[in-house]
Amino acid sequence: MNPSAYFRRAALAVLPATVLLAACSKTDTPAPTPAVDQGRVLISHAAAAANTQITAFANDQQVAQLNYGQSTAYTNVNAGNATIRINNGSAVVSTQTVAVAKGQNYSVFAYSPTATIGSASLLAIPDDLTAPAAGTAKVRLVHLGVGAATPVRLSIPAATPTGTPNDLTTDVAFGTASAFVVVNAGALSLSVTPAAAPRTPVVAMVGDGTGAGTGSKTFESGKIYTVVVRGIAGSGVPAAQQLQAVIIANN
């Protein structure tokens, strides 16, 4: 037999098997896993009556261990009904289901509904992180101050002792939050005031936002902030749990 004819016949015999293997290879390749829709959640420990360390979970995955006054960064969470839980050691303290939408952001605050030792619950609020216009910032108020006046407003203090404060937010009841409001960028020393007349005494001075109640805070252009009133009002409260206003940066 002509050698070239022999090799042609051999090649033709192998060809069907080669085609079959190629077809199998294409069929057996697994399809890429579709991306999972996600949102983001920030968790903050503001439970003054349960001011021990807590462990925060999202859908049974540990997010962080938080001391009183600490907050996490935003954490990715699968869209849908997310279960947010806080534990004290192995004991479940509080659980809340948060409807997480794709691409949306949320803050979840552990707070104390009462001054009873160990009192803790969860407050989940949506975060509109749309950037403010150039030269402005956004700020909101979350009222978690146990035993403090309610409702309250976030205000620019009056220029005179008898003057009326310039309110930035509408009324914010205990256990709720205001919407974000726009302020001009720059240094401000804000206050949290009772909504009812005579608007005194001041519930808490925001100051520089560290909780000291003194100084002023520079609100940067394009930035978004949350003022949190936390702690327990009244005499005899340990210093670490006293009523104060602090600032959390949201971006």
Phi and psi in degrees as GROMACS dihedral restraints (atoms count N, CA, C in turn):
[ dihedral_restraints ]
;  ai    aj    ak    al  type     phi  dphi    fc
    3     4     5     6     1   -61.0    20    10
    4     5     6     7     1   125.9    20    10
    6     7     8     9     1   -56.4    20    10
    7     8     9    10     1   -38.0    20    10
    9    10    11    12     1   -67.8    20    10
   10    11    12    13     1   -36.6    20    10
   12    13    14    15     1   -66.0    20    10
   13    14    15    16     1   -38.7    20    10
   15    16    17    18     1   -60.1    20    10
   16    17    18    19     1   -46.5    20    10
   18    19    20    21     1   -67.1    20    10
   19    20    21    22     1   -33.2    20    10
   21    22    23    24     1   -65.4    20    10
   22    23    24    25     1   -41.8    20    10
   24    25    26    27     1   -65.5    20    10
   25    26    27    28     1   -38.7    20    10
   27    28    29    30     1   -65.1    20    10
   28    29    30    31     1   -41.0    20    10
   30    31    32    33     1   -64.6    20    10
   31    32    33    34     1   -40.8    20    10
   33    34    35    36     1   -65.1    20    10
   34    35    36    37     1   -33.6    20    10
   36    37    38    39     1   -68.6    20    10
   37    38    39    40     1   -34.9    20    10
   39    40    41    42     1   -79.1    20    10
   40    41    42    43     1   -27.1    20    10
   42    43    44    45     1   -56.7    20    10
   43    44    45    46     1   -46.1    20    10
   45    46    47    48     1   -59.4    20    10
   46    47    48    49     1   -40.6    20    10
   48    49    50    51     1   -64.3    20    10
   49    50    51    52     1   -37.7    20    10
   51    52    53    54     1   -65.0    20    10
   52    53    54    55     1   -43.7    20    10
   54    55    56    57     1   -62.9    20    10
   55    56    57    58     1   -42.1    20    10
   57    58    59    60     1   -61.1    20    10
   58    59    60    61     1   -44.0    20    10
   60    61    62    63     1   -63.4    20    10
   61    62    63    64     1   -40.8    20    10
   63    64    65    66     1   -63.9    20    10
   64    65    66    67     1   -40.8    20    10
   66    67    68    69     1   -64.7    20    10
   67    68    69    70     1   -42.9    20    10
   69    70    71    72     1   -62.1    20    10
   70    71    72    73     1   -39.3    20    10
   72    73    74    75     1   -60.7    20    10
   73    74    75    76     1   -42.3    20    10
   75    76    77    78     1   -68.7    20    10
   76    77    78    79     1   -40.0    20    10
   78    79    80    81     1   -68.9    20    10
   79    80    81    82     1   -38.0    20    10
   81    82    83    84     1   -83.7    20    10
   82    83    84    85     1    -7.8    20    10
   84    85    86    87     1   -71.0    20    10
   85    86    87    88     1   119.4    20    10
   87    88    89    90     1   -65.5    20    10
   88    89    90    91     1   143.8    20    10
   90    91    92    93     1   -69.0    20    10
   91    92    93    94     1   146.7    20    10
   93    94    95    96     1   -62.1    20    10
   94    95    96    97     1   143.1    20    10
   96    97    98    99     1   -70.8    20    10
   97    98    99   100     1   125.2    20    10
   99   100   101   102     1   -65.1    20    10
  100   101   102   103     1   147.0    20    10
  102   103   104   105     1   -64.8    20    10
  103   104   105   106     1   140.5    20    10
  105   106   107   108     1   -86.1    20    10
  106   107   108   109     1   130.5    20    10
  108   109   110   111     1   -65.0    20    10
  109   110   111   112     1   136.1    20    10
  111   112   113   114     1  -138.2    20    10
  112   113   114   115     1   154.9    20    10
  114   115   116   117     1  -120.8    20    10
  115   116   117   118     1  -169.6    20    10
  117   118   119   120     1  -133.7    20    10
  118   119   120   121     1   144.0    20    10
  120   121   122   123     1  -131.3    20    10
  121   122   123   124     1   133.5    20    10
  123   124   125   126     1  -108.1    20    10
  124   125   126   127     1   134.6    20    10
  126   127   128   129     1  -118.8    20    10
  127   128   129   130     1   132.0    20    10
  129   130   131   132     1  -128.3    20    10
  130   131   132   133     1   137.2    20    10
  132   133   134   135     1   -96.6    20    10
  133   134   135   136     1   102.5    20    10
  135   136   137   138     1  -125.0    20    10
  136   137   138   139     1    23.7    20    10
  138   139   140   141     1   -87.5    20    10
  139   140   141   142     1    92.9    20    10
  141   142   143   144     1   -67.1    20    10
  142   143   144   145     1   -29.6    20    10
  144   145   146   147     1   -86.1    20    10
  145   146   147   148     1    -4.4    20    10
  147   148   149   150     1  -133.2    20    10
  148   149   150   151     1    59.5    20    10
  150   151   152   153     1   -89.0    20    10
  151   152   153   154     1    26.9    20    10
  153   154   155   156     1   -85.6    20    10
  154   155   156   157     1   170.7    20    10
  156   157   158   159     1   -65.6    20    10
  157   158   159   160     1   137.5    20    10
  159   160   161   162     1  -118.4    20    10
  160   161   162   163     1   158.4    20    10
  162   163   164   165     1  -112.4    20    10
  163   164   165   166     1   126.6    20    10
  165   166   167   168     1  -101.1    20    10
  166   167   168   169     1   135.9    20    10
  168   169   170   171     1  -126.4    20    10
  169   170   171   172     1   146.8    20    10
  171   172   173   174     1  -126.2    20    10
  172   173   174   175     1   116.7    20    10
  174   175   176   177     1    51.9    20    10
  175   176   177   178     1    45.3    20    10
  177   178   179   180     1    67.9    20    10
  178   179   180   181     1     7.1    20    10
  180   181   182   183     1  -100.2    20    10
  181   182   183   184     1   125.7    20    10
  183   184   185   186     1   -65.2    20    10
  184   185   186   187     1   129.5    20    10
  186   187   188   189     1   -96.8    20    10
  187   188   189   190     1   -46.6    20    10
  189   190   191   192     1  -170.6    20    10
  190   191   192   193     1   162.7    20    10
  192   193   194   195     1  -105.9    20    10
  193   194   195   196     1   128.1    20    10
  195   196   197   198     1  -124.3    20    10
  196   197   198   199     1   131.0    20    10
  198   199   200   201     1   -83.6    20    10
  199   200   201   202     1   162.4    20    10
  201   202   203   204     1   -54.9    20    10
  202   203   204   205     1   130.9    20    10
  204   205   206   207     1    93.8    20    10
  205   206   207   208     1    -8.4    20    10
  207   208   209   210     1   -94.7    20    10
  208   209   210   211     1   154.7    20    10
  210   211   212   213     1  -134.5    20    10
  211   212   213   214     1   152.6    20    10
  213   214   215   216     1   -84.0    20    10
  214   215   216   217     1   167.0    20    10
  216   217   218   219     1   -76.1    20    10
  217   218   219   220     1   173.6    20    10
  219   220   221   222     1   -67.2    20    10
  220   221   222   223     1   134.1    20    10
  222   223   224   225     1  -117.6    20    10
  223   224   225   226     1   135.5    20    10
  225   226   227   228     1   -67.4    20    10
  226   227   228   229     1   134.3    20    10
  228   229   230   231     1  -136.4    20    10
  229   230   231   232     1   137.5    20    10
  231   232   233   234     1   -59.8    20    10
  232   233   234   235     1   140.0    20    10
  234   235   236   237     1   -63.9    20    10
  235   236   237   238     1   153.4    20    10
  237   238   239   240     1   117.9    20    10
  238   239   240   241     1  -162.6    20    10
  240   241   242   243     1   -80.9    20    10
  241   242   243   244     1   100.4    20    10
  243   244   245   246     1   -92.0    20    10
  244   245   246   247     1   136.7    20    10
  246   247   248   249     1   -97.0    20    10
  247   248   249   250     1   115.3    20    10
  249   250   251   252     1  -101.5    20    10
  250   251   252   253     1   130.8    20    10
  252   253   254   255     1  -137.3    20    10
  253   254   255   256     1   144.0    20    10
  255   256   257   258     1  -121.6    20    10
  256   257   258   259     1   138.9    20    10
  258   259   260   261     1  -119.4    20    10
  259   260   261   262     1   150.5    20    10
  261   262   263   264     1  -110.1    20    10
  262   263   264   265     1    99.2    20    10
  264   265   266   267     1    67.8    20    10
  265   266   267   268     1  -126.4    20    10
  267   268   269   270     1   -92.9    20    10
  268   269   270   271     1    -6.5    20    10
  270   271   272   273     1   -84.6    20    10
  271   272   273   274     1   129.6    20    10
  273   274   275   276     1   -74.7    20    10
  274   275   276   277     1   125.5    20    10
  276   277   278   279     1   -93.9    20    10
  277   278   279   280     1   -46.1    20    10
  279   280   281   282     1  -160.5    20    10
  280   281   282   283     1   150.2    20    10
  282   283   284   285     1  -137.3    20    10
  283   284   285   286     1   141.7    20    10
  285   286   287   288     1  -145.4    20    10
  286   287   288   289     1   141.6    20    10
  288   289   290   291     1   -92.8    20    10
  289   290   291   292     1   128.4    20    10
  291   292   293   294     1  -117.1    20    10
  292   293   294   295     1   124.0    20    10
  294   295   296   297     1   -77.8    20    10
  295   296   297   298     1   100.0    20    10
  297   298   299   300     1   -92.3    20    10
  298   299   300   301     1   121.7    20    10
  300   301   302   303     1   -95.9    20    10
  301   302   303   304     1   151.4    20    10
  303   304   305   306     1   -56.3    20    10
  304   305   306   307     1   127.8    20    10
  306   307   308   309     1    75.9    20    10
  307   308   309   310     1     5.6    20    10
  309   310   311   312     1  -101.6    20    10
  310   311   312   313     1   161.5    20    10
  312   313   314   315     1  -121.2    20    10
  313   314   315   316     1   149.6    20    10
  315   316   317   318     1  -144.3    20    10
  316   317   318   319     1   149.5    20    10
  318   319   320   321     1  -115.0    20    10
  319   320   321   322     1   136.0    20    10
  321   322   323   324     1  -121.7    20    10
  322   323   324   325     1   119.5    20    10
  324   325   326   327     1  -105.8    20    10
  325   326   327   328     1   126.0    20    10
  327   328   329   330     1   -81.1    20    10
  328   329   330   331     1   124.2    20    10
  330   331   332   333     1  -141.6    20    10
  331   332   333   334     1   166.5    20    10
  333   334   335   336     1  -102.5    20    10
  334   335   336   337     1   116.0    20    10
  336   337   338   339     1   -66.6    20    10
  337   338   339   340     1   -27.8    20    10
  339   340   341   342     1  -137.6    20    10
  340   341   342   343     1   174.9    20    10
  342   343   344   345     1   -86.6    20    10
  343   344   345   346     1     1.6    20    10
  345   346   347   348     1   -61.6    20    10
  346   347   348   349     1   133.1    20    10
  348   349   350   351     1   -55.7    20    10
  349   350   351   352     1   129.4    20    10
  351   352   353   354     1    89.7    20    10
  352   353   354   355     1    -4.7    20    10
  354   355   356   357     1   -63.0    20    10
  355   356   357   358     1   125.2    20    10
  357   358   359   360     1  -156.0    20    10
  358   359   360   361     1   141.4    20    10
  360   361   362   363     1  -147.2    20    10
  361   362   363   364     1  -179.2    20    10
  363   364   365   366     1  -124.7    20    10
  364   365   366   367     1   137.6    20    10
  366   367   368   369     1  -120.5    20    10
  367   368   369   370     1   118.5    20    10
  369   370   371   372     1  -108.5    20    10
  370   371   372   373     1   130.0    20    10
  372   373   374   375     1  -135.7    20    10
  373   374   375   376     1   143.1    20    10
  375   376   377   378     1   -73.7    20    10
  376   377   378   379     1   148.5    20    10
  378   379   380   381     1  -115.5    20    10
  379   380   381   382     1   112.7    20    10
  381   382   383   384     1   -85.1    20    10
  382   383   384   385     1    99.1    20    10
  384   385   386   387     1   -96.5    20    10
  385   386   387   388     1    22.8    20    10
  387   388   389   390     1   -60.5    20    10
  388   389   390   391     1   128.3    20    10
  390   391   392   393     1   -63.5    20    10
  391   392   393   394     1   135.6    20    10
  393   394   395   396     1   -73.6    20    10
  394   395   396   397     1   166.5    20    10
  396   397   398   399     1   -65.4    20    10
  397   398   399   400     1   158.1    20    10
  399   400   401   402     1   -55.9    20    10
  400   401   402   403     1   138.6    20    10
  402   403   404   405     1    84.5    20    10
  403   404   405   406     1     2.7    20    10
  405   406   407   408     1  -131.2    20    10
  406   407   408   409     1   165.8    20    10
  408   409   410   411     1  -133.5    20    10
  409   410   411   412     1   169.4    20    10
  411   412   413   414     1  -120.1    20    10
  412   413   414   415     1   145.8    20    10
  414   415   416   417     1  -147.5    20    10
  415   416   417   418     1   149.0    20    10
  417   418   419   420     1  -139.3    20    10
  418   419   420   421     1   171.9    20    10
  420   421   422   423     1  -123.3    20    10
  421   422   423   424     1   131.9    20    10
  423   424   425   426     1  -117.7    20    10
  424   425   426   427     1   123.3    20    10
  426   427   428   429     1  -102.9    20    10
  427   428   429   430     1   104.2    20    10
  429   430   431   432     1  -126.2    20    10
  430   431   432   433     1    23.3    20    10
  432   433   434   435     1   -83.3    20    10
  433   434   435   436     1   110.2    20    10
  435   436   437   438     1   -68.9    20    10
  436   437   438   439     1   126.8    20    10
  438   439   440   441     1    78.8    20    10
  439   440   441   442     1     1.3    20    10
  441   442   443   444     1   -82.4    20    10
  442   443   444   445     1   165.5    20    10
  444   445   446   447     1   -55.6    20    10
  445   446   447   448     1   147.1    20    10
  447   448   449   450     1  -150.0    20    10
  448   449   450   451     1   136.1    20    10
  450   451   452   453     1   -78.7    20    10
  451   452   453   454     1   169.8    20    10
  453   454   455   456     1  -130.2    20    10
  454   455   456   457     1   171.6    20    10
  456   457   458   459     1  -136.1    20    10
  457   458   459   460     1   150.7    20    10
  459   460   461   462     1   -88.0    20    10
  460   461   462   463     1   125.8    20    10
  462   463   464   465     1  -136.7    20    10
  463   464   465   466     1   158.1    20    10
  465   466   467   468     1   -92.9    20    10
  466   467   468   469     1   122.8    20    10
  468   469   470   471     1   -55.5    20    10
  469   470   471   472     1   150.8    20    10
  471   472   473   474     1   -64.2    20    10
  472   473   474   475     1   151.6    20    10
  474   475   476   477     1   -71.7    20    10
  475   476   477   478     1   -23.1    20    10
  477   478   479   480     1  -127.7    20    10
  478   479   480   481     1   157.8    20    10
  480   481   482   483     1   -57.5    20    10
  481   482   483   484     1   -30.4    20    10
  483   484   485   486     1  -100.4    20    10
  484   485   486   487     1     2.7    20    10
  486   487   488   489     1   -78.5    20    10
  487   488   489   490     1   171.3    20    10
  489   490   491   492     1   -97.9    20    10
  490   491   492   493     1   131.4    20    10
  492   493   494   495     1   -64.7    20    10
  493   494   495   496     1   154.4    20    10
  495   496   497   498     1   -91.5    20    10
  496   497   498   499     1   104.2    20    10
  498   499   500   501     1   -74.6    20    10
  499   500   501   502     1   135.5    20    10
  501   502   503   504     1   -96.4    20    10
  502   503   504   505     1   -34.1    20    10
  504   505   506   507     1  -115.6    20    10
  505   506   507   508     1   165.7    20    10
  507   508   509   510     1   -81.3    20    10
  508   509   510   511     1  -173.2    20    10
  510   511   512   513     1   -61.9    20    10
  511   512   513   514     1   136.2    20    10
  513   514   515   516     1  -124.5    20    10
  514   515   516   517     1   110.0    20    10
  516   517   518   519     1   -77.5    20    10
  517   518   519   520     1   160.2    20    10
  519   520   521   522     1   -57.7    20    10
  520   521   522   523     1   135.3    20    10
  522   523   524   525     1    81.5    20    10
  523   524   525   526     1    16.0    20    10
  525   526   527   528     1  -135.1    20    10
  526   527   528   529     1   177.9    20    10
  528   529   530   531     1  -135.3    20    10
  529   530   531   532     1   152.1    20    10
  531   532   533   534     1   -84.3    20    10
  532   533   534   535     1   169.1    20    10
  534   535   536   537     1   -74.3    20    10
  535   536   537   538     1   163.7    20    10
  537   538   539   540     1   -69.7    20    10
  538   539   540   541     1   141.1    20    10
  540   541   542   543     1  -122.4    20    10
  541   542   543   544     1   156.1    20    10
  543   544   545   546     1   -94.4    20    10
  544   545   546   547     1   134.4    20    10
  546   547   548   549     1  -128.5    20    10
  547   548   549   550     1   154.9    20    10
  549   550   551   552     1   -68.4    20    10
  550   551   552   553     1   138.0    20    10
  552   553   554   555     1   -62.7    20    10
  553   554   555   556     1   145.8    20    10
  555   556   557   558     1   141.3    20    10
  556   557   558   559     1  -176.8    20    10
  558   559   560   561     1   -81.6    20    10
  559   560   561   562     1   128.4    20    10
  561   562   563   564     1  -135.9    20    10
  562   563   564   565     1   144.1    20    10
  564   565   566   567     1  -117.1    20    10
  565   566   567   568     1    95.0    20    10
  567   568   569   570     1   -88.1    20    10
  568   569   570   571     1   164.5    20    10
  570   571   572   573     1  -135.8    20    10
  571   572   573   574     1   157.1    20    10
  573   574   575   576     1  -108.6    20    10
  574   575   576   577     1   118.4    20    10
  576   577   578   579     1  -121.7    20    10
  577   578   579   580     1   152.7    20    10
  579   580   581   582     1   -62.3    20    10
  580   581   582   583     1   143.5    20    10
  582   583   584   585     1   -75.4    20    10
  583   584   585   586     1   -26.5    20    10
  585   586   587   588     1   -86.8    20    10
  586   587   588   589     1   148.3    20    10
  588   589   590   591     1   -63.0    20    10
  589   590   591   592     1   145.2    20    10
  591   592   593   594     1   -90.7    20    10
  592   593   594   595     1    18.1    20    10
  594   595   596   597     1    70.1    20    10
  595   596   597   598     1    12.7    20    10
  597   598   599   600     1  -133.0    20    10
  598   599   600   601     1   159.9    20    10
  600   601   602   603     1   -75.5    20    10
  601   602   603   604     1   161.9    20    10
  603   604   605   606     1   -61.4    20    10
  604   605   606   607     1   134.2    20    10
  606   607   608   609     1   -70.5    20    10
  607   608   609   610     1   -46.1    20    10
  609   610   611   612     1  -162.8    20    10
  610   611   612   613     1   142.3    20    10
  612   613   614   615     1   -90.2    20    10
  613   614   615   616     1   134.7    20    10
  615   616   617   618     1   -78.6    20    10
  616   617   618   619     1   -41.0    20    10
  618   619   620   621     1    54.6    20    10
  619   620   621   622     1  -129.6    20    10
  621   622   623   624     1   -85.5    20    10
  622   623   624   625     1     1.2    20    10
  624   625   626   627     1    86.4    20    10
  625   626   627   628     1     4.4    20    10
  627   628   629   630     1   -88.6    20    10
  628   629   630   631     1    -9.6    20    10
  630   631   632   633     1   104.3    20    10
  631   632   633   634     1   -10.4    20    10
  633   634   635   636     1   -71.9    20    10
  634   635   636   637     1   -25.4    20    10
  636   637   638   639     1    78.1    20    10
  637   638   639   640     1    13.2    20    10
  639   640   641   642     1  -123.4    20    10
  640   641   642   643     1   165.3    20    10
  642   643   644   645     1    76.2    20    10
  643   644   645   646     1  -160.2    20    10
  645   646   647   648     1  -140.9    20    10
  646   647   648   649     1   163.5    20    10
  648   649   650   651     1  -114.7    20    10
  649   650   651   652     1   131.8    20    10
  651   652   653   654     1   -86.1    20    10
  652   653   654   655     1   111.5    20    10
  654   655   656   657     1   -86.5    20    10
  655   656   657   658     1   111.9    20    10
  657   658   659   660     1   -81.8    20    10
  658   659   660   661     1   146.9    20    10
  660   661   662   663     1   -58.3    20    10
  661   662   663   664     1   131.5    20    10
  663   664   665   666     1    84.9    20    10
  664   665   666   667     1    -4.6    20    10
  666   667   668   669     1   -93.8    20    10
  667   668   669   670     1   158.8    20    10
  669   670   671   672     1  -128.4    20    10
  670   671   672   673     1   133.0    20    10
  672   673   674   675     1  -133.8    20    10
  673   674   675   676     1   150.7    20    10
  675   676   677   678     1  -121.0    20    10
  676   677   678   679     1   125.1    20    10
  678   679   680   681     1   -93.5    20    10
  679   680   681   682     1   122.8    20    10
  681   682   683   684     1  -113.2    20    10
  682   683   684   685     1   121.7    20    10
  684   685   686   687     1   -90.8    20    10
  685   686   687   688     1   119.8    20    10
  687   688   689   690     1  -139.0    20    10
  688   689   690   691     1   169.8    20    10
  690   691   692   693     1   105.7    20    10
  691   692   693   694     1  -173.8    20    10
  693   694   695   696     1  -123.9    20    10
  694   695   696   697     1   126.5    20    10
  696   697   698   699     1   -79.2    20    10
  697   698   699   700     1   148.4    20    10
  699   700   701   702     1   125.7    20    10
  700   701   702   703     1   169.6    20    10
  702   703   704   705     1   -85.4    20    10
  703   704   705   706     1   157.0    20    10
  705   706   707   708     1    77.7    20    10
  706   707   708   709     1     8.4    20    10
  708   709   710   711     1   -82.8    20    10
  709   710   711   712     1   131.1    20    10
  711   712   713   714     1   -53.6    20    10
  712   713   714   715     1   147.9    20    10
  714   715   716   717     1   -53.4    20    10
  715   716   717   718     1   -41.3    20    10
  717   718   719   720     1   -67.3    20    10
  718   719   720   721     1   -19.5    20    10
  720   721   722   723     1  -110.6    20    10
  721   722   723   724     1     6.6    20    10
  723   724   725   726     1   -69.9    20    10
  724   725   726   727     1   158.1    20    10
  726   727   728   729     1   -61.9    20    10
  727   728   729   730     1   133.5    20    10
  729   730   731   732     1  -157.6    20    10
  730   731   732   733     1   162.4    20    10
  732   733   734   735     1  -116.0    20    10
  733   734   735   736     1   128.0    20    10
  735   736   737   738     1  -126.4    20    10
  736   737   738   739     1   161.6    20    10
  738   739   740   741     1  -115.5    20    10
  739   740   741   742     1   131.6    20    10
  741   742   743   744     1  -110.0    20    10
  742   743   744   745     1   130.1    20    10
  744   745   746   747     1   -84.5    20    10
  745   746   747   748     1   127.1    20    10
  747   748   749   750     1   -94.8    20    10
  748   749   750   751     1   -10.2    20    10
